[in-house]
Amino acid sequence: MFQLEEKIWFWVLAAIPVLVLLFSVVQFWKIRTQKRFATPEALKKLSPNKSLFKSILKLCLWCLSIACIALALVNPKIGTKMETVKREGVDLVFAVDVSKSMLAEDIAPNRLEKAKQLVTQIINNLAGDRIGIIAYAGKAFPQLPITTDYASAKMFLQNLNTNMLSSQGTAINEAINLAKTYYDNDQQTNRILFIISDGEDHSEEAVKVAEEASKEGIRIFTIGIGDSEGAPIPEKNAQGIVLNYKKDQNGETVITKLDENTLKAIAEQTNGKYINGRITSKVIEEVKNILVELEKKEFETKEFADFKDQFQWFLAFAIGLLFLDVFLLERKTEWLKKLNLFNENL
């Protein structure tokens, strides 16, 4: 297991293409300038030991040095051992609706992006709880199993999009059924399922399945994303420009609306609660209050511990390459003359 401490320093790698471009421009300028003063044959006689290979080799050394310096600044860390850590918390599973209706822009920037923002903010306010992520549309798909790795959870969350599932529609019952498999029966932690959706349930079985989930100790809290007045579903090109709006079989523009009644009914079946997701701060406050009231269960999890810095290896390699560059002359050496790289002796 490894960590990257300061990822922003990867921008230093942008210096490499700039350096290569400058080298190419200078070489082109040299060739053009030299041709104005002498023929290629005369130039070879005037500077017989000039080596293009050596110049390219020095450029490579500089590029490798920059890459090593960038990695040193990023400071990779390697976990040297695993530890079993005892935590107190609850098991939270987030089921995020990724159906096409979540592209509606009745809530900025659109329903799906708003859902991702809400879940990210909820994760940022957790401490000790385990989390899992499910994506669903016409079918449900496991994105991340129960874990305490919040960084990975947020990474998987950002990858959610409406094209990841070929089966379209909104089958909330599929998400609930999949969530049942996420919880650890041995540890008997509190089981919480957050469903983040516009509530347009095409299966019409969600309330019944929610009742069955309640019998297994799962409490469902629903977060409604969207507006009850509805909005069309935009169809955009790769540049994000709206080309059209989704239409039904009769050629009429589809208007998707937030169905709060379905979401409320699902929550009520499991002694949960419905939360309107329009105002982020209010959602976070509601979730905090819910988690405070829940009894925390102790569970064990294995984590990498004792992370050690590795920047010194990259820094040492960079210094070594720069030191080598100082002693690497640009003129030919005898063994390179024999190899005749780049047909320089012709």
N, C-alpha and C positions, 0 to 999 in steps of 0.2 A: 504494500500500500504506500502510495506517495502523495505528497501535497505540493502545490505550487503556491508559494507565499505571496509574491508580488507579480501577478500576471500582467500588470500594466507595462512592465519593462520589455515585454515581447515586441513592443513598438520599436525598440532599438534595431530589430532585424530589418526594418525598412531602410536602414542605411546600406544594406548589402546591394539591392538593385541600383541604388543611387551611385554607389561606388563602381559597379560594373558598367553603368551607363557612362560615367565620367571617363573611365579607362578606355572604353570604345571610342568616345569622342576624341580623346587625346591621341590615340593611335591613328585614327582616321586623319586628324589634323597633321600629325607627323609625316604620314605617308604622302599627303598632298603637298606639304611644304618641301619635303626632300626631293620630290619629282621636279620641282621648279629649279633646283640647283644642279642636279646631276642625274645621270641615267642609273637604273638599278645595278648595272654591272660596275659602274664607278663607285657607287655607294658601298658595294660589297668589298671593293679593294680598300676603300678609305676606312671602313669599320668591319673587318672580317670576323670579329668575335661577338658582334651584336647578336643577341639571342631573343627571339620572340617568345620561345618556350619559357625562358627564365622570367620574363615580364608577366606572363600568364600565371606562372607558379607563384610569384610574389603576390599577385592579385588574389589567388586562391587562399594563400596564407592569411591575408588581411580579412577576407570574408569569413574564414573559419574563426579567426580571432574575435571578430565582432559577434558571431553566433555564440561563442563561448562566454563572452562578456555579458551578452543578453541573458543567457541561462544562469550565469552567476548572480545577476541582479534579481532574476525571478526567484532564486533560492529554492530549488527543489528539496523536499524533505522526504526521507524514507522512514516508515514505521518499522521499528526493529523487533517488536514483540506484540503479541496479542494479550489483552487482559480481559477478564470477565468483570464487568461493571454492573453493580446493582443500581437500578433506578426506580423511581416512583412516578407513575403516570397512568395515562389511559391510551388505548389503541384507537387512533383516528384514521379513518379511511375517507379520502376525498374522491367522489365520483363526479367527474366533470363531463358535461354534455358537449360533444363535439359534432353535433348534427349541423346541417347547413343553415338551419334557422338561427344558429348562434352567430352568424355573420351579420345579422341585422344591426343597424347602427342607431337604434333608438336610445342607446346608452353608449357614451363615448369610451374608447374609440369604436368598439363594437362589443357585442355580448360576450364572445369568447375571450377577448383580451381583458375585459373587465373581470371575468371569472378567474382568469389566471392571476390578475393583480390581487384579487381578494384572497385567494388561497396562499399566494406568496406572503402577503401581510400576516395572515393567520400563522403560518409557519414561523415567521420572524418573531412572533410573540410566544412561541412554545418553549417549554423547558422540561426535558425529561420524557415527554410523551413520544410514543412511536407512531409513525405515519405511513400510510400507503396511498397509492394513486391508481384510480381506474378511469379509463376513457370509454365513453359509450355513445352510440348513436342507435342504429337498428340492432346492433349487437354490442356487448361489453367486452373490453380488452384490458387485461392487466398491464399497467404501465410500470408500477413499482411495488414490490411486496413490502410488508411491514418492516420498517427500519427506523433507526435513530439518526441516519445520515441525512440531515436536512439539506446540505449542499447538493447532494445527488437528487433529492426530491425536487428542488427548485429547478435543477437542470432538466429533468424529465418533464416537469410542468411546462417549461418554456417551449418544449418540442411539440406540444399538443396542437393539432390543427384539424380542420374539417376534412382533409383529404386522407387522413390516416386509416379510416375505416371505409371499406367499400359499401358496406350495408348501411344505407341511410334510413332516416326515420328517427324516432326518439322512443326507445324502449327502456323506461326507467326500471322495470321489473328485472331486466337482464343485469343491470348494474347492481341491484340489491342482491340478486342470487350470487353474483360473483363475489360481492363483498363478504358473504357468509364464509367463503373459503379463506379469507385473509386472516381471520382471528385465530389465535393459539388456544386451543381447547384446554391444554394442560395448565396454562398459567392463569386462566380465568380473569383476565383484566377487564375493566369496563370497556364496552364495545360501542364506539360512536361512529356513525356514518353521516357524512355531510354530502348531500346531493346538491350540486350547483347546476342549475338548469333554468330554461325559460318555461318549463312545466308542460310543454306540449307533448303529452304522452300518447303515442300511437298504439301502444299495446293494450291499454285499458285494463291491465292486470296488476298495476303497480300497488294499488291500495291493498289488494288481497295478499300479494307477496310481502308487503310491509308488515302485515299482521302476522305472517309466518315468521318473519325475521324477529319480531318482538318477542316471540316465544323462545327464541334462542338467545335472548338477552341483548339484542342490538337496538340501540336508540337511534332514530333517524332525525336529523335536523336538515331542513331544506332551505336553500338560499335562492331566491327568485331573481333572475337577471333579465331585464328588459322592461318594457312599458305595456300596460294593459290596453292602451290604444293601438298598439301594434306598429309595425314598420315593414317595408318590402325587404327582400333579400337580394343584395347587390351581387352581380356577376362581374368580376373584374379581370383585367388582363394582367400580365406579369409585372407591369409597371404600376399596378394599383389603380388604374383608371377604370371607372364604372362603364361597362359596355351596355349592360341591360339589367333588368330585374327579373328574378325567377318567376316563371308563369306556370299556371296549372294546365291541365289537358284542354281546357276551353280557351286557352290563350289569355286568361285574366291574370293580372299581377297578383302573386301570392302575398298576403299580409299575415305575418306571424305575430302573435300576441302572447304576452306573459300570462300564463294560466296559474294564477295564485291559488285557486280553489283545489286543483289537483295536488299541488305541493303542500298545502295546509292539511289535506286529508291524509296524505302519506305520513306527515309528521305526527299527526294526532293518533294514528294507529300504534305508534311506538312510544307514546309519552314524550315525544320530541317537541320541536317548535319550528315554526316558519319564520324566516328572516328576509325582509326585502333588501336586496343587494345594491340598491342605487347609491347609498352613501357609505363609503368605505369605512370611515371612522366609527359609524354606528354599528356596522357589522362586526368589526373587531371587538368593540365593547361588549356586544351581545355574546360573542363567542367566549370572551374572557370570563364573563359572568357564568356561562354554562359550565366551563371547565373548572371554575373555582368550586362550584357546588358538587362536583362529582368526587366520589371517593377514589383516592389514588391507590393503585395496586403496585406492589413491588415485583419487579421482573428483572431477569438477568439478560445481559447482552454482551457480546464479544466485540471489543474495539481495539484498533491498533493504538498503541501507546509508545511513548518515548521516541518521538520523531526526531531525527538527527539531520542537521544542515548538511547539504552536499555542495554548496556553492564553491567551496575551496578547490574542488577538483577542476571545475570549469575555469576558475580564475587562474589556476596554475597552468592549465593547458593553454589558455590565451596568452599568458606571459611567455611560455615556452615558444609558441608560434611567432610572437613578435621578436623574441630574442633570435630565433632562427632567421627571420627576415633580415635582421641587421647584417648577418654574416653571409647572406645569399646575394652574390653579385649578379648583375644583369648580363655579364658577358658569358660566352660559351665556355664550357669545360671540355676537356679532351674526350671523355666518354660520351658526352652529348654530341660532339662533332661526329663521332663514329655512328651514332644512332641516326643522325640527320633528320631529326623531328621537324615537321612542317616543311620538309624539302628545302631547308635553308641553304644547303650547299650546292643547289642546282644553279 
